[in-house]
Amino acid sequence: MTLDRRPEPGLRVVETQPRVGRAGDCSLEPERYELDERPAYRFELERREFIAILGAGLVVSVRGAPLSAQDRRRGGGDGSPVSERIHVGADGVITVLTGKVEVGQGSRTQITAAAAEELGVAPDAIRLVMADTELTPDDGGTSGSRTTPSTVPQVRRACAAARRMLLDAAAEQWKVERDSLSIRDGHVVGPSPEHKLALGVLVMSAFGERNDREVEPGTSVRGVEEWKVLGTSVPRAGAREIVTGAHRYPSDIRRPTGTLFGAVLRPPTFGARLESIDLAPAKAIDGVVAVHDGEFVGFAAPTSALARRAAAAVASNARWIEESTHSSSDALWDLLRETAERRSGGGGADGPRGGRGRGSTERGSVEDGLAASKSVLRAEYRIAYIQHAPMEPRAACAEWNGDGLTVWTGTQNPDRVRSQVAEAFRTSARNVRVIVPDTGGGFGGKHTGEVAIEAARLARAAGKPVSLTWTREEEFSWAYFRPAGLIELAGGVDGEGRLVAWEHTNINSGGSAVATPYDVPNVRARSINARSPLRQGSYRALASTANVFARECFLDELAAQAGVDPLAFRRMHLSDARLRAVLERAAERFGFERRRKELEGSKTRGAGIACGTEKASFVATCAEVEVDRERGTFRVVDICAAFECGAVQNPANLRAQVEGCIVQGLGGALREEIRFSGGKVRNASFARYRVPRFRDLPPIDIVLVDRRDLPSVGAGETPIVGIAPAIANALFAATGEATRSLPIHTAGFRAG
Amino acid sequence: MRFEFTLNDARTSIDCDEKRTLLEVLREDLGLTGTKYGCGEGDCRACTVLVDGEAVPSCQTRIPDVVGRRIRTIEGLAKGSELHPVQKAFIEADAMQCGYCVPGMVLSAVALLEKDPAPGDDAIVDAMDGNICRCCGYGNILRAVRIAAGRRESARKEETR
């Protein structure tokens, strides 16, 4: 879709939606490290002149679903601004609007399908406008697996209402029953051939030049049993543009007035502050625009090579005040242990911002439970920092028009980036338009707006549009990291092999999934702050990649100590029916019990299992590993996962998400680890930071459990949590050596 | 300096600094943004183009090195509106999530299939191992290349149970 093309006049459907707040929609359990500070001020800006952009027509808005407890806690919902969801133009074009972004997870396809379902039209009859702050509602960030449970239902209600309005209008004109009408090929059609009216004509005659309609509360949507589009593998939207190279990602945006390319001078080490710099050598290069503003030093030029040459030309004369001491990936564990805020940490997964993490729990007495246990085990797990490393690094193209600024950028949070940019330039958010073209990957890593601000600063100085793409080294070094963590576990088992006490303490990496899903009478689970030497933020599935890993590995150790099979041990302590169901499905499909028997006594092969629940979805993962005792390495033989997220809306996309999670999770399980020292990342390249490649792909068997009786929830995160512990448990089974770190290595083995 | 080469079957002449890479010239001077920047170090192959039929990382290719040679980018693969079989196979197999790696993946597959029209999985993995997909959709990409190699049966996946 061309970004600048706007629909013609017509009908629009608006949704009045509770203001979820910039943070509120980010995740079910925001981590304390989520870089989602609320803006210092929230001005009541006048409602934008929507019609001026989209043209006349019917606009339907929706009043959203009741706020979640999370949203209420975070103060959302005090106002209920109207959010326009659908516009039906005089040209008959149906435009659906969402503030969500497409970063590969399939939201464009899914939301289009949801709209098509309710409107009763083909998906390709719908134009979906995503993440353009001038046009689309603030749907919060695209994170926390919230698109499916929050945004899709709103879009569906608006579309269902719009369909009724259109059909009612035609039914009234023709004096026929609404149920005898349908929408087909841009027309409302009725029982006989003369009942045919183009949507645009209908809209203009029935709704006039401008008509905002609000969706009535309680507007119903199609039940699962009536689904025609949802529940099927609707082909990915935009696939042709992707395979032909025609799609313009944020880094591909060029403006017709001519675009310069940017480069930024980064500090030599983390925390270094600029004392002085002489820009003259850069300015001497023909065509270069050089900017020094506070801590920012950047360059714009007709080519990126020239901009980088300008940066290099001044690098040697820049004087920096560097921090005298730096931590390192080796010293990290002591630092986290020493700075852990144990006393303040009872329930503070949210830390400084004052919220509460979902995970923190306390019931019974852990001390009494441990004292009464027959055997007690304690372990500490080390979780490395990792990077998201999306294929498209942070990128933005910024263009000023007087005081007005438009930025095309890859972010998972356009509205927050809009306020960050406005704040940086001390201007009103009204002057800033953020547009997010479908972007080359996010994984929780693109919530912030640094690159948008940098491109805008350069464009301001140059008086021309500037495109800035971070280098891979910048992306590895200056983007925020998935937090490192220390996880302390203690558990006690009685004489019958039953868990009686469980204590889980996460230091620094966050509160997601610290609470155990297993039945234990005495539990204390908490997440506490520590001093992170690196800038940290959210990652796919947040801290549950770490907490589920530690919990599931520890559980296998406890089971072994109690002399109980890991699957049987889980069954003994698992009463959550949905979690148990995926556990059984994965175990059955993988042949877990059969393989355990066959591999009993094997010195080279082992099978492991793990399960977890996050964001109201459920996963169980099995893996087999084979070790090479001479080389001290192991490899993953095969993987099986069962996943359940309610009613499946698009099987092909769901499968892709589950498989993508598993393979991405393989990276964190086997090799990914940020090495740093002296204020620098030491492996800031794909050559030294090994992400999964083709040859790392083991056979993966995926079982999608379709619960058509349950509401659909998101699926882009949870499937990642099971893979690392399943592998570690398989390694434990093969070698007897327990894993205490991510990436996985034991005294004798590491990934081959 | 002036450099001449054939780009997507068209004689092309460009005046630029000799140190510049093919990737930058394609993206910044010629407006062909289908070729992607991923790392600038030849490690991820998002920038893959075909030079005389060979898949090469354009970020590691200096402009003087392509003088007189035939370059094909993702934009030059389809014949008019008729997609190349590999492009069709990628769509059929849903071999993309964010899609940023896809132009490089498609061109690596095209180079492979032009040399070996019926590669086995090992040959596919060998040829494509340099191409990184961070959405980790390798499974569907592998299926796409199998389809393009005429092995539709082995590319079929089990459906939802």
Interface residues (C-beta under 8 A of the other chain):
Chain A: E102 V103 G104 Q105 G106 S233 P235 R236 G238 A239 R240 I242 V243 T244 G245 A246 H247 R248 Y249 S251 D252 R254 F261 P302 T303 S304 A305 H388 A389 P390 M391 E392 P393 D438 T439 G440 G441 F443 T469 T471 R472 V648 P651 A652 N653 R655 A656 E659 G660 C661 I662 V663 Q664 L666 G667 S685 F686 A687 V691 P692 R693 F694 R695 L697 I700 V703 L704 V705 D706
Chain B: C16 D17 K19 R20 T21 E24 R27 E28 D29 G31 L32 T33 G34 T35 K36 Y37 G38 C39 G40 E41 D43 C44 A46 T73 I74 E75 L77 A78 L83 Q87 F90 I91 D94 M96 Q97 C98 G99 Y100 C101 V102 P103 V106 I124 V125 M128 D129 G130 N131 I132 C133 R134 C135 C136 G137 Y138 G139 N140 I141 L142 K157 E159 T160 R161
